[in-house]
Amino acid sequence: MSRIYLGHLSEHDPLHGYLQHDIQPQINAASGSSKYRVFRLNGSNDVYLYEDRNTGTKVIGKFFLSSRKKDAAKAASRLTREFDNLCMMRDFGLAGDQHHVVRPLGRNYSMNALLVTECCQGELLSEVILEVIQGGDQGKLFHKLTALAYFLSAFHNRTAIGVGVEFHQDCDYMDRLTNKLLEIRAIGGDDARELYWLRDQWRNQPRMWEDQKVLVHGDATPENFMFGKGLQVITFDLERTKRADRVFDTGRIAGELKHFFMRATGNKDAADPFIGHFLWEYACHFPNRDSAFQSITGRTPFYMGITLLRIARNSWIEPEYRQRLIREAKACLRRF
């Protein structure tokens, strides 16, 4: 995980006392003269690493209220949601050597809606993907995707409630993506009408309604999963956790893999072996692997398609590549 050193936290900053007296004792005994080095993580303006130079203790601080996000009520709601979701998933047993949701250590609404969590060490999925793209060992990515499939199957299967999915919610989400692309003029009226038509074709497929709701991560991107030793997977950023079709997560991972490889290599099919492996490994955690794989892959193109649309709406995407993402999203969605 990349980080940028910013300096030391002033002892006169209220955050210093909060970290020293409220947070650090939950991990180890705080020193009487803690000195915190501050790092910004992954180029984010809102997520920081704080390291006590005396004890080596590290924690992560995420601010929901900032110069970019000024709505205090919304920030407080997001903080509450993420803190509660982290606690909830750990209560489902995802707190251990193999399947691990980071431990929340504190929330402070008066300090720009601050969430503090433990700091875990590992390698991000995005880093593993880029390593393979740059000529690294493909076996490493296959292994890590096996671990991720195992983790997500536990995340989903432990939280199933026996109530059918409400696929219309995902159709509504696709509409929001389509409308955003219209707003930024990435697509025209004809494109939007085609996307609305494709949405309806998927809505009419019985298979899109056949599974039961589970809790999904909700933001299953390569930046939100970290790997330790063996099959250990660590996750964080559960602000968007919700009840939905399990393929909301697995399809997003598939779409992100396609995007990473397509952008780097120019080959839209370069990620296919990894996508197939990931979905096959996920399916092995069901009583009938073959039928589970058939069911999951039957729904995957829709979620891959909306993932590519989601990526295309970002301002940092180059216009030419944005159009390629949209074309590939349509190709996925046409596989209804």
N, C-alpha and C positions, 0 to 999 in steps of 0.2 A: 504494500500500500504506500503510494508516494506521499511525501509530506514536505512542507516548506517551513523552515525554522523562522519564527517571528520575533523571538526575544524572550524575556522573562516577565512573568506576571507580577505586577507591583504588590507588595505586601499591604498596601493601603487600599487595594481593590477589594470590594466586598466578596468577590468571587474567591479570592485567596483564602479568606477565613472559612467560607462555605466548603471549599475543597478540603482544607486541612482538618476542620472540626466535625463536619457532617458526612463527608464522603470517604475520606481516606481511612478512618477507623473501621469501616466495613470491610476493608481489604487487609490492612495491617495497622500496626500502631503508628500513628502519625508522629513524625519527628517534631521537636519543639520549635524548630526553625525551618520549616518546609520552604523550599525555593522551587517554584514551578517554571519549567521551560515550556514554551507554547509553540505548537506546530499547527499549521493549517493543513487539512487532509484533502488530497485529490483535487486541489484547485478550488475547493468549495469555500464560499465566504461564511458559511454557517456551521461547519463542523470542524472541531479542533481537538488536538491531543494535548493533554497536560501531563507533564512528567516531573515528579518530585526528584530533584537532583540528588537529594540526600539518601532516599530509600530506593529509588528506581521505580516507584509506583507510577503506573500510567492509567489514565482514565480518558474517556471520550466525552466531549461536551458538544451538544447539538442545540443551536439556538433557533427557535421557531419565529422569533420576532427580531427583525433586522431592518437595515436601511432599505432593503429590497422587499421585505415582507412586513408591512406597517400596520396591518389589521390586528390589533391586540386580542380581540375576542376570538378571531380565527386562529391566531397563534396558540392561545390557551387551549382551544378545542383540539388542535392537532397534537399538542403536547400530551393532553390527557389521553387521547386516543392511542398514541404510540406507547406510552408508558403502560397503559392497561393491556394492550395487545401483547407486549413483551411478557408481562406477568402471566397472562392467560396461556400463551403457548408454552411457557416454562412449566405451568401447572399441568399441561398435557404430557409432561415427561421429556420435553425437548430441552434438557439441561444436563448434559453429560459428556462423555468422551466422544461419542460418535455423532449424535444429533444435538446441536447446541444453539440455542437462542441466547444472545448476549444478555447478561444480567443487568437490569436497571438498578442504579444505585441511588438515584434521587431525581426529583423534579422541583424546580424553583420558578414559580410564575413571576416573581418580582425581578428576576435577573434575565430579562428578555426571553421569558418562557424557555428556560434551560432544562434539557434532559441530560443527565449524566449516566453513562453506562460503563461497565468494565471494558477494558481494552484487551482484545484477543489478538494473537499473532497467527499469521497464516498468509496464504497466497490467494489473491482474488481470482475468480473465474476469468475475468477480463484479461488478467496478466497471463494466465495459462493459454488462453486462445491466441493472444498476440505472439506468444513464444512459439507456438506451433506454426502460425502464419509466417513467421520469420525464419522457419527452417528447423524448428525444434522437434523433439520426439513426439510423434503423433500418439504413441501409446500412452503418454502422460495425460493427454486430453481425454482419451477414451476412458482411462481409469478414473479421472476426476468426474466425468459425466456419469459413470457408474455410481460413484459416491453421492452425487447430487440427486440422481434418480431414487436412490435408497432414502435419502433425507426427505425429499418431497413426498414420497409415498407414505412415510411416517407422518409427516405434517398433515397430509390429506386424510389418510385412512383413520387416524386417531380422532378426527374431528367430524366424521360423517354422522349425520343425524337422521337419515332415513327419509328425508323430505326431498322431493324432486327439484331439480334446477329450474330457475326462471330465466330462460334464454332471452326473453325480451329485454332484460336488463343489459345484456351484452350487445343486443341490436341497438339499443339506445346509445350505448357507448360508441359504437361505430358511427352513429349519426353525429355525435359530437366531434369525432375526428374528421368526418367528411365536411362538416360545417366550418371547422377550423381551417382546413385546407382551402376551402372556398374563400374564407376571409382573407387569407394571406396570398390569394390568387395563384396557388400552386396547381389548382384544377379549375376547369370551367364548368358551365352548366351541364354539358353533355356527360362529362366525367362523373359529376355528382349524381345525375340521374341513373347512370350505369351502376354506381356504387349502391344507391338506394334499391335498385332492382336486384342486385346480387344479395344484399341483406335479406330481402324478402324470400329469395330462393332458399337461403339457409334457414330462415325462420320456419319454412314449410317442411323441413326435413325432420321426421320423427326422431332421428338419432340425436338431434341437438337438445332434446328434452328428456332423454332416457336415463341419465345418471342422477345421482342424488347430490345435494349440496354438501360441500365440505368447506372448511376454512382454507382459503388460499393466501399465499404471501401477499399477492396483489401488486407487487412491484418486482417481479422475478427477472431482474436484469443481471448481467455479469458483474456489476459493481456491488451487488448486495449479497454475494455468497463468497465465503472464504474457506479455504481448505487447510486442514492441519495434516497430521500424520495418518496414514492408512485411509480409512473411509470417513474420517472426521469432516463434517461440514458445519460451518458456523454461519449464522445469518443475523441480520439486523435490519433496521429501517422497516418496521412493520406498521407504519402509519396507515397503509392502504389495505391491511388485512380485512377480509370480508368473507361472507359465504357466497360461493359461486361454483361453477363447474371446475373440477380439478384441472381441466385442460386450459383454463385461463392462465395457469402458471406454466404447465409443460409446453403449451403452444407458444407462450412468450419466449421461453428459453429457445425453442426451435427457431422462432423468428429472429431472435438476437444472433444466434449462430449464423443464420443465413446472411444477415446484415454484415457481421464482422468479416466473414470470408468474401462476400461479394464486393464490399468496399475495398478490401485490400488486394484482391486478386483479379477482380473484374469478372469472375466466373460465378454465376448465380447458383450453380450446382455444387460448388466446392465443399459446402458444409454438409451435403446430404449424408455421407457415411457417418458423420458424428450425430446428426439429428436422428437417423435411424437407430443407431446404437443407444442413444439416450432414451428414446421411447420404448425400445425393446427391453432395456434394463428396468425401466419404470414398470412395465407390464409384468415383470417376473414376480412382483410383490402381490399378485392376485392369485386366487385358487386356480383359475384357468388362464394361463398366460396368453395363449393364442387369441381367445375371445376378447380379453382385455386389450391386447394390442390392436386388434381390429376395431374395437370401439373407439379407442383413443385416437388412432390415426385417422379414423373417419371424421373426427371433429377438428383435428389439428389444422387443416388448411384455413379454416375460418379465423382461428386465433393467430396463426402466422400472418394472415393478411392484415388483420387489424394492428398487429405489432408493427408491421412495416409502415402502415399509415401513421401510426403513433410516432415512429422515428422520423418520418418525412416532415412532420409539422414543426420540428425543432428549427430554431433560427440559425443554428450553426451548421446545418446541412447545406452543402453547395447546391445551387439550383439544378445543375445537370444531374447530380446524383439523386436529388429529391425526385426528379422525374423517373429515374430508374427504379427507385423504391416504390413509387406509385404503380408503375407498370407491373412490377413483380407482385405487389399486393393484389392487383386485379387478377393476375395469373393464378395466385393461390385461391382467391375467392371464387374464381370460375370453376373450381373443382368441387362444386356442390353435388 
